[in-house]
Amino acid sequence: MAKDSIGLYIHFPFCLRKCLYCDFPSYAGKEPLMDDYLDAVKCEIDQIKNRIVGRKIETIFWGGGTPTLFHGEKLKDLLGYIKENFMFSENVEITTEANPETLNKEKLELLKEAGVNRLSIGMQAGQDCLLKRLGRVHSISDVERSVQWAKDLGFNNINVDLMFGLPGQTLDQWMETLAMAVDMGVEHISAYALIIEEGTPFYELEHQGKLNTPSEEVEREMYHKGIGYLKRKGYIQYEISNFAQPGKECLHNLIYWKNKDYIGIGCGAHSSLDGERWSNYNDILQYIKSISNKRTAVEHRQRIPVSEQRFETVMMGLRLIAGVSKLEFRKRFNNDIRHYYGKSIDKLKAQGLLGEDTNNIYLTSKGMDLQNQVLLYFMDY
């Protein structure tokens, strides 16, 4: 990845129905605001482009919400506007998240014509009963149909998002879900454990004792058996929750995990650039109003102390199976990683939680299960 390249994230906060576990800034029933929102996104692009003059966009990621709730022509027009205002790297990765209920052949064809070369489809589970329990709108047959349409059109970099540890989910159902994803021939699989976030319907159900999630032991078994299965099927685990066929890793997410610079546009979007971090208003109307009045939509802004940047580089890098690059750490902070964390590294190695070779420090299999405890050793330096 080129030294000065950055990632570009654009948030689409609209969805047909809010999932019961979702705490992202996304809203159902706000379709009348969609055109005004796209206009505001273009205005924010105008505001930010001078901040990154001379830096190429390495990756673009459209997230949500549901970007594909928008008409295909609108999305094509937006990508054209982005191309007019930013410099792109030669092999730019352009991803859009997509929910199956909003996809059809025509929209996929328009996306491909526009330059989208990676799809991330929200599958979540392989059983309709579990999808219904999550509040999803689609069925598993919708997922299979969407993936096949995309493949027929020539998309050769497709991810499906999956979750385990779901209410009522069994180990057999989880393994069946993975098998279905593999059988569809997708190149990338994201497999995340369900996290119950405050403010969601699932949070309320859990506190009422009505959310029947698997035990920690079963969830851990789901994770490790899933890793073994995907490895046997030719997928490489390159991050704690992400698996790819060779050469199909998500370049945009690697920017986050390597603590590189990125720009976020849209309501609720976050940015990290040159040691500064900021985030936009979550509320759609407040975002549109601020941008329309030629003001910034930034709600929070802060400088990140170098000590915190070092910790975050380790924290995010240890999510990668390869771990934290000693060379990249030295380039960024002008000193060896052991200068700051040598004692912690040695203690963690002695406990079998951390490994080290010439180029990297990395979590062992045992360390992955105890990641939060490992990170405590790197705090306050």
C-alpha positions as CSV (number, residue, x, y, z in Angstrom):
1,M,0.0,0.0,0.0
2,A,1.4,3.3,-1.0
3,K,2.7,5.5,1.8
4,D,0.3,8.4,1.2
5,S,-2.7,6.3,0.2
6,I,-5.9,6.5,2.3
7,G,-9.2,4.8,2.6
8,L,-12.6,6.5,1.9
9,Y,-15.7,5.4,3.8
10,I,-19.2,6.7,2.9
11,H,-22.1,6.0,5.3
12,F,-25.6,5.3,4.0
13,P,-27.9,5.5,7.1
14,F,-31.1,4.2,5.4
15,C,-32.6,0.7,5.7
16,L,-35.9,-1.0,5.1
17,R,-36.1,-2.2,8.7
18,K,-33.8,-1.8,11.7
19,C,-32.3,-5.2,12.8
20,L,-32.9,-6.1,16.4
21,Y,-29.1,-6.2,17.2
22,C,-28.0,-3.1,15.3
23,D,-26.6,0.0,17.0
24,F,-25.2,1.6,13.9
25,P,-26.6,5.0,12.9
26,S,-29.2,3.6,10.5
27,Y,-32.9,4.4,10.2
28,A,-36.0,2.9,8.6
29,G,-38.8,5.0,7.1
30,K,-36.6,7.9,6.1
31,E,-36.7,7.4,2.3
32,P,-38.0,10.9,1.6
33,L,-34.6,12.2,2.8
34,M,-32.5,10.1,0.5
35,D,-32.0,12.6,-2.4
36,D,-31.2,15.5,0.1
37,Y,-28.8,13.2,1.8
38,L,-26.8,12.4,-1.4
39,D,-26.6,16.1,-2.1
40,A,-25.2,16.6,1.4
41,V,-22.6,13.9,0.8
42,K,-21.5,15.6,-2.3
43,C,-21.1,18.9,-0.5
44,E,-19.1,17.2,2.2
45,I,-16.8,15.8,-0.4
46,D,-16.3,19.3,-1.6
47,Q,-15.5,20.4,1.9
48,I,-12.9,17.6,2.6
49,K,-11.1,17.2,-0.8
50,N,-8.7,20.0,-0.2
51,R,-7.6,18.3,3.1
52,I,-6.1,15.4,1.2
53,V,-4.7,17.0,-1.9
54,G,-1.9,14.8,-3.3
55,R,-3.1,11.7,-1.6
56,K,-4.6,8.8,-3.5
57,I,-7.7,6.9,-2.6
58,E,-6.6,3.2,-2.1
59,T,-10.0,1.9,-1.1
60,I,-13.6,3.0,-1.1
61,F,-16.2,1.4,1.2
62,W,-19.9,2.1,1.2
63,G,-21.5,1.0,4.5
64,G,-24.8,1.4,6.3
65,G,-27.5,1.0,6.8
66,T,-28.1,-0.3,3.3
67,P,-26.3,1.5,0.4
68,T,-28.2,-0.6,-2.1
69,L,-31.5,0.7,-0.9
70,F,-30.7,3.6,-3.2
71,H,-31.5,3.4,-6.9
72,G,-28.6,2.1,-9.0
73,E,-28.3,5.2,-11.1
74,K,-28.0,7.3,-8.0
75,L,-25.1,5.2,-6.7
76,K,-23.5,5.3,-10.2
77,D,-23.7,9.1,-10.2
78,L,-22.2,9.3,-6.7
79,L,-19.3,7.1,-7.6
80,G,-18.7,9.3,-10.7
81,Y,-18.7,12.4,-8.4
82,I,-16.1,10.7,-6.2
83,K,-13.9,10.0,-9.2
84,E,-14.1,13.6,-10.3
85,N,-12.9,14.9,-6.9
86,F,-10.3,12.5,-5.7
87,M,-7.2,10.8,-7.2
88,F,-7.4,7.0,-7.2
89,S,-4.7,4.4,-6.9
90,E,-4.3,2.2,-9.9
91,N,-6.0,-0.9,-8.4
92,V,-8.5,0.8,-6.2
93,E,-10.8,-1.5,-4.2
94,I,-14.4,-0.3,-4.3
95,T,-16.8,-2.1,-2.0
96,T,-20.4,-1.7,-1.3
97,E,-22.4,-3.4,1.4
98,A,-25.6,-4.9,0.1
99,N,-28.6,-6.5,1.7
100,P,-30.2,-9.2,-0.5
101,E,-33.7,-7.7,-0.4
102,T,-32.5,-4.6,-2.1
103,L,-30.6,-6.3,-5.0
104,N,-31.6,-7.1,-8.5
105,K,-29.7,-7.9,-11.7
106,E,-30.2,-4.3,-13.1
107,K,-28.8,-2.7,-9.9
108,L,-25.8,-5.0,-9.8
109,E,-25.1,-4.4,-13.4
110,L,-25.1,-0.6,-12.8
111,L,-22.8,-1.0,-9.8
112,K,-20.4,-3.0,-11.9
113,E,-20.5,-0.5,-14.7
114,A,-19.8,2.3,-12.2
115,G,-16.6,0.6,-11.0
116,V,-17.7,-1.3,-7.9
117,N,-15.5,-4.4,-7.8
118,R,-16.3,-5.9,-4.4
119,L,-19.6,-6.8,-2.8
120,S,-20.2,-7.4,0.9
121,I,-23.6,-9.1,1.3
122,G,-25.4,-9.3,4.6
123,M,-26.2,-13.0,5.0
124,Q,-25.9,-13.3,8.8
125,A,-27.4,-16.8,9.1
126,G,-28.3,-19.8,6.9
127,Q,-31.7,-20.5,8.4
128,D,-34.8,-18.5,7.8
129,C,-35.9,-19.0,11.4
130,L,-32.8,-17.3,12.7
131,L,-33.0,-14.5,10.1
132,K,-36.5,-13.8,11.3
133,R,-35.3,-13.8,14.9
134,L,-32.7,-11.2,14.0
135,G,-35.3,-8.9,12.4
136,R,-33.8,-9.4,8.9
137,V,-36.0,-8.8,5.9
138,H,-34.5,-11.3,3.5
139,S,-34.5,-15.1,3.3
140,I,-31.6,-17.5,2.7
141,S,-32.8,-18.0,-0.9
142,D,-32.6,-14.2,-1.5
143,V,-28.9,-14.5,-0.5
144,E,-28.2,-17.4,-2.8
145,R,-30.0,-15.6,-5.7
146,S,-28.0,-12.4,-5.1
147,V,-24.7,-14.1,-5.0
148,Q,-25.5,-16.0,-8.2
149,W,-26.6,-12.8,-10.0
150,A,-23.3,-11.1,-9.0
151,K,-21.2,-14.0,-10.2
152,D,-23.1,-14.2,-13.5
153,L,-22.2,-10.5,-14.0
154,G,-18.5,-11.1,-13.3
155,F,-18.1,-10.0,-9.7
156,N,-15.2,-12.1,-8.4
157,N,-14.7,-10.6,-5.0
158,I,-17.8,-11.3,-2.9
159,N,-17.9,-11.3,0.9
160,V,-20.8,-12.5,3.1
161,D,-21.2,-11.3,6.6
162,L,-22.1,-14.0,9.1
163,M,-22.8,-14.0,12.9
164,F,-22.6,-16.8,15.5
165,G,-23.7,-16.9,19.1
166,L,-27.2,-16.0,17.9
167,P,-30.3,-16.5,20.1
168,G,-31.4,-20.1,19.7
169,Q,-28.5,-21.0,17.3
170,T,-27.0,-24.4,17.6
171,L,-23.5,-25.5,16.7
172,D,-24.9,-27.6,13.8
173,Q,-26.8,-24.6,12.5
174,W,-23.6,-22.5,12.5
175,M,-21.6,-25.2,10.7
176,E,-24.5,-25.5,8.2
177,T,-24.4,-21.7,7.7
178,L,-20.6,-21.8,6.9
179,A,-21.1,-24.7,4.5
180,M,-23.8,-22.7,2.6
181,A,-21.5,-19.7,2.3
182,V,-18.7,-21.9,1.0
183,D,-21.0,-23.7,-1.4
184,M,-22.1,-20.3,-2.9
185,G,-18.4,-19.8,-3.9
186,V,-17.9,-16.5,-2.2
187,E,-14.3,-15.4,-1.9
188,H,-14.4,-13.8,1.5
189,I,-16.3,-14.6,4.8
190,S,-16.6,-12.4,7.8
191,A,-17.7,-14.3,10.9
192,Y,-18.4,-12.2,14.0
193,A,-19.7,-13.2,17.4
194,L,-23.0,-11.4,18.3
195,I,-22.4,-8.5,20.6
196,I,-25.4,-7.3,22.6
197,E,-25.2,-3.5,22.3
198,E,-27.0,-1.1,24.8
199,G,-30.0,0.6,23.3
200,T,-31.0,-2.3,21.0
201,P,-34.0,-4.5,21.3
202,F,-31.7,-7.4,22.0
203,Y,-30.2,-5.5,24.9
204,E,-33.7,-5.1,26.5
205,L,-34.5,-8.8,25.8
206,E,-31.3,-9.9,27.4
207,H,-32.0,-7.9,30.6
208,Q,-35.4,-9.4,30.7
209,G,-33.9,-12.9,30.5
210,K,-35.7,-13.6,27.2
211,L,-32.6,-13.8,24.9
212,N,-31.5,-17.4,24.7
213,T,-28.0,-17.1,23.4
214,P,-25.5,-20.0,23.5
215,S,-23.1,-20.3,26.4
216,E,-19.5,-18.9,26.2
217,E,-18.2,-22.5,25.8
218,V,-20.5,-23.2,22.9
219,E,-19.7,-19.9,21.3
220,R,-16.0,-20.6,21.6
221,E,-16.6,-24.1,20.0
222,M,-18.5,-22.4,17.2
223,Y,-15.5,-20.1,16.6
224,H,-12.8,-22.7,16.6
225,K,-14.7,-25.3,14.6
226,G,-15.5,-22.7,12.1
227,I,-11.8,-21.8,11.7
228,G,-10.9,-25.4,11.1
229,Y,-13.7,-25.9,8.6
230,L,-12.9,-22.8,6.6
231,K,-9.2,-23.6,6.6
232,R,-10.0,-27.1,5.1
233,K,-12.0,-25.4,2.4
234,G,-9.1,-23.2,1.3
235,Y,-9.9,-19.9,3.2
236,I,-7.0,-18.2,4.9
237,Q,-7.8,-16.6,8.3
238,Y,-6.0,-13.3,8.1
239,E,-7.8,-11.5,11.0
240,I,-9.6,-12.7,14.1
241,S,-13.0,-12.7,12.3
242,N,-12.1,-12.6,8.6
243,F,-11.3,-15.4,6.1
244,A,-10.4,-15.0,2.5
245,Q,-9.3,-17.0,-0.5
246,P,-5.7,-16.1,-1.4
247,G,-5.4,-12.5,-2.6
248,K,-9.0,-11.6,-1.6
249,E,-8.4,-9.9,1.7
250,C,-10.4,-6.8,2.3
251,L,-7.9,-3.9,1.7
252,H,-10.2,-1.3,3.2
253,N,-10.5,-3.1,6.5
254,L,-6.7,-3.6,6.5
255,I,-6.4,0.2,6.6
256,Y,-8.3,0.1,9.9
257,W,-6.4,-2.8,11.3
258,K,-3.0,-1.3,10.4
259,N,-4.2,2.1,12.0
260,K,-3.7,4.0,8.7
261,D,-5.4,7.2,7.7
262,Y,-9.0,7.2,6.4
263,I,-11.8,9.7,5.7
264,G,-15.4,9.1,6.6
265,I,-18.2,10.9,4.9
266,G,-21.9,11.0,5.8
267,C,-23.9,11.0,9.0
268,G,-22.2,9.1,11.9
269,A,-19.0,8.6,9.8
270,H,-15.6,8.6,11.5
271,S,-12.3,9.9,10.2
272,S,-8.7,9.5,11.2
273,L,-6.1,11.7,9.5
274,D,-2.6,12.9,10.4
275,G,-3.1,12.3,14.1
276,E,-6.6,13.9,14.3
277,R,-9.8,12.0,14.7
278,W,-13.4,13.3,14.1
279,S,-16.9,12.1,13.8
280,N,-20.1,13.5,12.2
281,Y,-23.5,13.9,13.6
282,N,-25.5,10.7,13.8
283,D,-28.9,12.3,13.1
284,I,-29.7,12.5,9.4
285,L,-31.6,15.8,9.5
286,Q,-28.9,17.5,11.6
287,Y,-26.2,16.3,9.2
288,I,-28.1,17.5,6.1
289,K,-28.9,20.9,7.7
290,S,-25.3,21.5,8.8
291,I,-23.9,20.7,5.3
292,S,-26.7,22.6,3.5
293,N,-25.8,25.7,5.6
294,K,-22.2,25.4,4.5
295,R,-21.1,24.4,8.0
296,T,-19.2,21.3,9.1
297,A,-21.1,18.2,10.1
298,V,-18.4,17.3,12.6
299,E,-19.7,16.8,16.1
300,H,-16.6,15.6,17.9
301,R,-12.9,16.3,17.0
302,Q,-9.7,15.5,18.9
303,R,-6.0,15.2,18.5
304,I,-4.6,11.8,19.3
305,P,-1.6,11.7,21.6
306,V,1.3,9.8,20.1
307,S,1.2,7.3,23.1
308,E,-2.4,6.5,22.2
309,Q,-1.5,6.1,18.5
310,R,1.1,3.6,19.5
311,F,-1.3,1.6,21.7
312,E,-4.0,1.7,19.0
313,T,-1.5,0.4,16.4
314,V,-0.7,-2.6,18.6
315,M,-4.4,-3.1,19.6
316,M,-5.6,-3.1,16.0
317,G,-2.6,-4.9,14.6
318,L,-3.0,-7.8,17.0
319,R,-6.3,-8.6,15.4
320,L,-4.4,-9.6,12.3
321,I,-3.0,-13.2,12.3
322,A,0.3,-11.8,11.0
323,G,0.3,-9.4,13.9
324,V,2.1,-6.1,14.2
325,S,4.9,-5.4,11.7
326,K,8.0,-4.3,13.6
327,L,9.3,-2.5,10.5
328,E,6.1,-0.5,10.0
329,F,6.0,0.3,13.7
330,R,9.5,1.7,13.6
331,K,8.8,3.7,10.5
332,R,5.8,5.3,12.1
333,F,7.1,6.0,15.7
334,N,10.9,6.2,15.0
335,N,11.7,3.5,17.5
336,D,11.5,-0.3,18.0
337,I,8.3,-1.7,19.4
338,R,10.4,-3.3,22.1
339,H,11.6,0.1,23.2
340,Y,8.0,0.8,24.5
341,Y,6.7,-2.7,25.1
342,G,9.6,-5.0,25.6
343,K,8.8,-6.2,29.1
344,S,5.1,-6.7,28.2
345,I,6.0,-8.7,25.1
346,D,8.4,-11.0,27.2
347,K,5.7,-11.6,29.9
348,L,3.1,-12.4,27.3
349,K,5.4,-14.8,25.4
350,A,6.2,-16.6,28.7
351,Q,2.5,-17.1,29.2
352,G,2.0,-18.5,25.7
353,L,-0.2,-15.6,24.7
354,L,2.1,-13.9,22.3
355,G,4.5,-15.0,19.6
356,E,7.4,-13.2,18.0
357,D,9.5,-13.7,14.9
358,T,12.0,-11.5,13.0
359,N,9.3,-9.3,11.4
360,N,6.2,-9.4,13.7
361,I,4.6,-9.8,17.1
362,Y,1.3,-11.7,17.0
363,L,-1.3,-13.4,19.1
364,T,-1.1,-17.2,19.6
365,S,-4.2,-19.3,19.4
366,K,-4.5,-19.1,23.2
367,G,-3.9,-15.3,23.0
368,M,-6.8,-14.9,20.6
369,D,-9.2,-16.3,23.1
370,L,-7.8,-13.9,25.7
371,Q,-7.2,-10.8,23.6
372,N,-8.6,-8.3,26.0
373,Q,-6.4,-9.5,28.8
374,V,-3.4,-9.3,26.4
375,L,-4.1,-5.7,25.6
376,L,-4.0,-4.7,29.2
377,Y,-0.2,-5.3,29.2
378,F,0.2,-2.6,26.5
379,M,-1.8,0.2,28.1
380,D,-0.4,3.3,29.8
381,Y,3.0,3.3,28.0
